[in-house]
Amino acid sequence: MRVFARATVVSALVLVASGLAGRAEAQPAATAAFPVATVHLERNATDGDFEVVFEVKGAQDGFAELTVLSPDRRTVVAFKAPDSSTLGIRAFRFESPEPTDIKALKAAYPEGVYEFSGRTSKGAKFAGKATLSHRLAATATLVKPATAKASLSVKDLRLAWSPVEGVASYSVGITQEELNVSLTALVPASSTSFGVPDGFLVPGKKYTLAIGAVTREGNITFVETTFTTEK
């Protein structure tokens, strides 16, 4: 009888332990943080327009669903893949319209914390938060090229601009649509010039240059111009 009783107790303990293990396995996986989930404001001082930009990047698997909620709990981004055969999308960049009315844009995208949530094609969940500020830096003044009619050398070219108070860094962008080439760089706030790598520019071509003053919140004020390289 004692042996039977002891065996019964052991069996009961095994069953209880098995039940606990089963319940533990049934628990949903923990929600991971997005590797990248940001929101910022951009101003194009040359064109006089504004836009809000959301950027999201996952890990290795694509997202089947992605949602972004504004501080006032409105859904501002809602993505859903049509089915699992697409494998989802791993990286996103959403840009708002570009109105010249900053008040309208601020009303549509108020300052505050934006909440990101997503689910991958394999069921993993992601979440994150990012704060949008409406603070923008002043506009940099271009020193070289000083005018859009400038003709510049393709070698040893150093672009320059005036310093802007309170920035965290500067963004430099050079594009040439005909050749389908572009160059972007982020330089420290202490820099007011940028050396274009030799070999990037081609003689006799027109390029677009954009210098952005970047705040610590990630907002950017761009000024644009064009220049032509010497033949």
matplotlib code that plots the C-alpha trace (Angstrom):
import matplotlib.pyplot as plt

x = [0.0, 2.8, 4.6, 1.3, 0.7, 4.2, 3.9, 0.5, 2.1, 5.0, 2.7, 0.6, 3.7, 4.8, 1.3, 1.4, 4.9, 3.9, 0.8, 3.0, 5.4, 2.6, 1.2, 4.7, 5.1, 1.7, 2.7, 3.1, 6.6, 7.9, 7.4, 10.7, 11.8, 12.0, 15.7, 14.6, 11.3, 11.6, 9.5, 10.8, 9.9, 11.5, 11.4, 12.6, 13.5, 14.0, 10.6, 8.8, 7.2, 7.2, 6.7, 6.7, 8.7, 8.3, 11.1, 10.8, 13.1, 12.8, 15.2, 15.6, 11.9, 9.4, 6.4, 3.0, 1.4, 2.5, 0.6, 1.6, -0.6, -0.4, -0.3, -4.1, -4.6, -5.4, -4.0, -1.6, 0.0, -1.7, 0.1, -1.0, 0.5, -2.0, -0.9, 2.1, 3.5, 4.9, 7.1, 6.2, 8.2, 11.3, 11.9, 9.5, 9.8, 6.5, 6.3, 3.4, 2.2, 4.3, 2.1, 3.4, 0.9, 2.9, -0.1, -2.1, 0.8, 1.3, -2.5, -2.3, 0.9, 1.0, 4.0, 4.3, 4.9, 4.0, 3.5, 4.7, 3.5, 4.1, 3.9, 6.2, 5.2, 6.3, 4.2, 6.9, 5.6, 7.5, 6.8, 8.4, 7.9, 9.3, 8.7, 7.9, 9.0, 8.1, 11.4, 13.3, 16.8, 17.5, 18.5, 22.2, 23.6, 25.5, 29.0, 30.3, 28.5, 27.2, 24.8, 23.0, 25.1, 28.4, 30.7, 32.9, 35.9, 35.4, 38.6, 39.5, 36.0, 35.1, 31.5, 30.9, 28.1, 27.6, 27.2, 23.8, 23.4, 22.1, 22.3, 23.4, 24.8, 24.6, 23.2, 24.9, 23.3, 24.4, 22.4, 22.6, 19.4, 20.7, 23.5, 21.3, 24.0, 23.7, 25.9, 24.7, 26.7, 26.1, 28.8, 29.3, 27.9, 31.5, 31.8, 30.9, 32.4, 32.5, 35.1, 33.5, 35.4, 37.4, 35.9, 32.3, 31.7, 31.7, 32.7, 30.0, 27.0, 24.4, 24.1, 21.6, 23.0, 21.1, 22.5, 20.4, 20.6, 19.7, 18.4, 19.0, 15.4, 16.3, 14.3, 16.0, 15.9, 17.2, 18.4, 18.9, 20.8, 22.4, 25.8, 27.5, 30.9, 33.5, 34.0]
y = [0.0, 2.4, 1.7, 2.2, 5.5, 6.7, 5.9, 7.7, 10.8, 10.7, 10.3, 13.2, 15.4, 14.4, 15.3, 18.7, 19.5, 18.5, 20.7, 23.7, 23.1, 23.0, 26.3, 27.8, 26.8, 28.2, 31.7, 34.2, 35.2, 38.5, 41.7, 42.9, 46.5, 47.8, 48.2, 51.5, 53.4, 57.2, 60.2, 63.7, 66.9, 68.3, 71.8, 72.7, 76.4, 76.7, 75.4, 76.7, 73.3, 70.9, 67.2, 64.5, 61.4, 58.0, 55.4, 51.8, 48.9, 45.3, 42.5, 39.7, 38.9, 41.1, 42.7, 41.5, 44.3, 47.7, 50.4, 53.9, 55.8, 59.5, 61.1, 61.8, 58.0, 58.4, 55.8, 57.6, 54.5, 51.1, 48.6, 45.0, 42.5, 40.8, 37.3, 35.4, 34.5, 38.1, 37.5, 40.9, 44.2, 44.7, 48.5, 51.4, 55.1, 57.0, 60.6, 62.9, 65.4, 68.5, 71.5, 75.1, 75.6, 74.5, 75.0, 72.3, 69.9, 70.5, 69.8, 66.6, 65.4, 67.0, 66.9, 64.1, 60.3, 58.1, 54.4, 51.8, 48.2, 45.4, 41.7, 39.8, 37.2, 34.5, 36.0, 37.8, 41.0, 44.4, 47.6, 51.0, 54.7, 57.9, 61.6, 64.2, 67.7, 70.7, 72.6, 73.4, 74.9, 78.0, 77.8, 77.5, 80.0, 78.5, 79.9, 77.6, 77.5, 81.0, 81.0, 78.5, 79.7, 78.7, 76.5, 74.3, 72.0, 68.3, 67.9, 69.0, 70.6, 71.7, 72.9, 75.4, 76.9, 79.3, 77.8, 77.4, 77.8, 74.9, 72.1, 68.6, 67.9, 68.8, 66.6, 66.9, 65.6, 65.8, 64.3, 64.1, 62.7, 62.1, 59.9, 58.5, 59.0, 60.5, 61.1, 61.7, 62.4, 63.4, 65.6, 67.0, 70.3, 71.7, 71.3, 74.0, 72.4, 69.1, 67.8, 66.0, 62.8, 63.0, 60.9, 61.4, 64.5, 64.4, 67.4, 69.5, 68.2, 70.0, 68.8, 69.5, 70.3, 70.1, 71.2, 70.3, 71.7, 68.8, 69.4, 67.0, 65.8, 64.7, 67.5, 68.9, 72.3, 72.0, 74.6, 73.6, 74.9, 73.7, 74.0, 72.9, 71.3, 72.7, 71.0]
z = [0.0, 0.9, -2.4, -4.3, -2.4, -3.1, -6.8, -6.9, -5.4, -7.8, -10.8, -9.6, -9.3, -12.8, -14.2, -12.4, -13.6, -17.1, -16.9, -15.8, -18.6, -21.1, -19.8, -20.0, -23.6, -24.4, -23.3, -26.2, -27.1, -25.6, -27.7, -29.1, -29.7, -33.3, -34.3, -35.9, -35.3, -35.7, -36.7, -37.6, -39.3, -42.4, -43.9, -47.4, -47.0, -50.8, -51.8, -48.6, -47.7, -44.8, -44.3, -41.5, -42.1, -40.4, -40.7, -39.4, -39.8, -38.5, -37.9, -40.5, -41.1, -42.9, -41.3, -42.1, -40.1, -39.0, -37.1, -35.8, -33.4, -32.9, -29.4, -29.7, -30.4, -34.1, -36.5, -38.8, -40.4, -41.0, -43.2, -43.8, -46.2, -48.5, -47.4, -46.0, -49.5, -49.8, -46.7, -45.5, -45.7, -43.5, -43.9, -44.3, -45.0, -44.9, -46.0, -45.4, -48.1, -48.3, -47.6, -47.3, -44.4, -41.4, -39.1, -41.0, -40.8, -37.1, -36.5, -38.5, -36.7, -33.2, -31.0, -28.6, -28.4, -31.4, -30.7, -33.2, -33.2, -35.7, -36.4, -38.7, -41.2, -38.7, -35.9, -33.9, -32.3, -32.2, -30.4, -30.0, -29.3, -30.8, -29.9, -32.5, -31.9, -34.1, -33.4, -36.5, -36.9, -38.9, -42.5, -43.4, -45.9, -48.8, -49.2, -51.9, -54.3, -53.5, -56.5, -58.7, -61.7, -60.2, -62.3, -60.1, -60.5, -60.5, -58.4, -54.9, -54.6, -51.0, -50.5, -47.7, -45.7, -42.7, -39.2, -37.7, -33.9, -31.9, -34.5, -33.8, -37.3, -40.9, -43.8, -47.2, -50.3, -54.0, -56.8, -60.6, -62.2, -65.7, -64.4, -61.6, -59.0, -55.5, -52.5, -48.9, -45.8, -42.2, -40.7, -37.2, -36.0, -35.9, -39.6, -42.1, -45.2, -47.1, -49.5, -52.5, -53.2, -56.4, -59.1, -58.0, -60.2, -64.0, -66.1, -67.8, -65.6, -63.5, -59.9, -57.1, -53.7, -50.4, -47.0, -44.0, -40.5, -38.2, -34.6, -31.7, -32.2, -35.8, -37.5, -40.6, -42.4, -46.0, -48.4, -52.0, -55.0, -58.2, -59.6, -62.9, -63.2, -65.5, -68.8]

ax = plt.figure().add_subplot(projection="3d")
ax.plot(x, y, z, "-o")
ax.set_aspect("equal")
plt.show()
